Amino acid sequence: MGRYVLRRLLYLVPTIVLISVVSFLIIQLPPGSYLDTVIAEMAAEGQVDETRIAVLEERYGLDEPLHVQYFTWVGGMLQGDFGESFLWNRPVSELIGSRLLLSVAISLCALMVTWLLAFPIGIYSAVRRYSFGDYAFTMVGFVGLAVPEFLLGLGLAYIAFTYFGQEVGGLFSPEFQDSAWNLGKVLDLLGNVWMPIVVVGAAGTAALIRTLRATLLDELAKPYVDTARAKGLTERRLLLKYPVRMALGPFLSTVGWVLPALVSGEVVVSIVFNLPTTGPLLLQALKAQDMYLAGSFIMILSLLTVLGTLVSDLLLAWSDPRIRYGNR
């Protein structure tokens, strides 16, 4: 196990370096820069301030060669300085940090909903294969996979507003928007945040149900299950001790996308429900070619994906010795 972990950790160094280069190049690929946007706005107003342009170039290092800009950006990140947003004129770390808590909360809640629903339903569908319940859950799963998140969000918003009179959009109702924290504000927050949690978790739940069902059916057909049954193990103990444990791979592998999802905040869902998460901020940064903000987002998401994949691999190797022995 130690050699497997060490080898996986050594892979991280060149991967992270390559990610930083690719992230920087992605931001530089579109023609022009944020400074071109500022110049266009000045031209539309009929006055181009050359002095201000020169100040902006020097301030953000836009007059430097690309490789100098890259090393400046990476050097700043290593010191905890992600640069300053052109669009918001604020430090990038401050912008991301102010929206990160809500993104993390929604993503974690959606993950819990996904696991709590997918795990028992997937087991039931595999054990009661071709039963009425299996067909019903299969149909719901296909619907969950087929319906886009934004459409499901709009449908839930329509139902909540039309039939329950609930305010849709944002985190709080107008009367609690600027009030101090109290029990009423907490309950109002829970009443508004359940919709994005359900929408974010719906597609993941449907996919995990199908994956767990298929994996568990494959395990139940293996000879060791018949051997354990012949030794007198009860069906419930046999199921939980062997096949379910071997079928946990899909759940453990979801860690790889959970970590970046904590920051991305499900961009489309956040836009539909007008949530102040990191997702819409990333979209605005990309549209405005806000180099430091967009580049920091892409870098953070990429790093979290790499780390999440590492954690998933380690958990899978811990739960299934065949993985670590097969990678020697």
KAMOJO-V882648 format. One record per pair of residues at least 24 apart in sequence whose ideal C-beta (glycine too) atoms are under 8 Angstrom apart, sorted by the first residue. I is the first residue (numbers start at 1). GAP is how many residues later the second one is. Records with the same first field share a line. If there is no record, write none. Layout:
I = GAP + GAP
//
This chain:
1 = 316 + 317 + 323
3 = 325
4 = 313 + 320 + 323 + 324
5 = 309
7 = 320
8 = 302 + 305 + 306
9 = 301
12 = 294 + 298
15 = 291
16 = 287 + 290
19 = 280 + 283 + 284 + 287
20 = 50 + 54 + 279
21 = 49
22 = 280
23 = 272 + 275 + 276 + 279
24 = 42 + 45 + 46 + 49 + 50 + 271
26 = 269 + 272
27 = 262 + 264 + 267 + 268 + 271
28 = 38 + 263
30 = 259
32 = 257
33 = 29 + 256 + 258
34 = 26 + 52 + 53 + 254 + 255 + 256 + 257
35 = 25 + 27 + 51
37 = 251 + 252
60 = 24 + 26 + 231 + 232
73 = 219 + 222
77 = 219 + 222
82 = 210 + 214
83 = 208 + 209 + 210 + 212 + 213
84 = 208
85 = 200 + 205 + 207 + 208
86 = 202 + 204 + 205 + 206 + 207
87 = 197 + 198 + 201 + 203 + 206
88 = 202 + 205
92 = 200 + 201 + 204
95 = 186 + 198
96 = 167 + 182 + 185 + 200 + 201 + 204
99 = 166 + 177 + 178 + 179 + 182
100 = 162 + 163 + 178
102 = 69 + 163 + 173 + 174 + 175
103 = 159 + 160 + 161 + 162 + 174 + 175 + 176
104 = 158 + 159
105 = 88
106 = 87 + 90 + 91 + 94 + 159 + 160 + 169 + 171
107 = 93 + 151 + 154 + 155 + 158 + 159
108 = 154
109 = 84 + 88 + 92
110 = 86 + 87 + 90 + 91 + 94 + 156
111 = 90 + 93 + 143 + 147 + 150
113 = 84 + 85 + 88 + 92
114 = 87 + 90 + 91 + 94 + 140
115 = 93 + 136
117 = 84 + 88 + 92
118 = 86 + 87 + 90 + 91 + 94 + 133
119 = 89 + 93 + 132
121 = 84 + 88
122 = 86 + 87 + 88 + 89 + 90 + 91 + 94
123 = 89 + 93 + 116 + 121
125 = 84 + 88
126 = 86 + 87 + 90 + 91 + 94
127 = 89 + 93 + 112
129 = 88
137 = 72
138 = 72
140 = 66
141 = 65 + 66 + 68 + 69
142 = 64
143 = 63
144 = 58 + 59 + 61 + 62 + 63
145 = 58 + 61 + 62 + 65
147 = 55
148 = 120
149 = 50 + 51 + 53 + 54 + 117 + 119 + 120 + 123
150 = 118 + 119 + 121 + 122
152 = 47 + 50
153 = 42 + 43 + 46 + 115 + 116 + 119 + 120
154 = 118
156 = 39 + 42 + 43
157 = 38 + 115 + 116
160 = 35
166 = 25 + 26
167 = 25
168 = 27 + 105
169 = 104 + 105
170 = 103 + 104 + 105
171 = 104 + 105
195 = 78
196 = 70 + 73 + 74 + 77 + 79
199 = 67 + 70 + 73
200 = 66 + 69
204 = 50
208 = 42 + 43 + 46
211 = 39
212 = 35 + 38 + 39
215 = 31 + 32 + 34 + 35
216 = 27 + 28 + 31
219 = 24 + 27 + 28
245 = 74
246 = 74
248 = 71
249 = 67 + 70 + 71
252 = 60 + 63 + 64 + 67
253 = 59 + 63
254 = 58
255 = 53 + 56 + 57 + 60
256 = 49 + 52 + 53 + 55 + 56
257 = 48 + 51
258 = 50
259 = 45 + 46 + 48 + 49 + 52
260 = 41 + 42 + 44 + 45 + 48
262 = 42
263 = 34 + 37 + 38 + 41
264 = 37
//
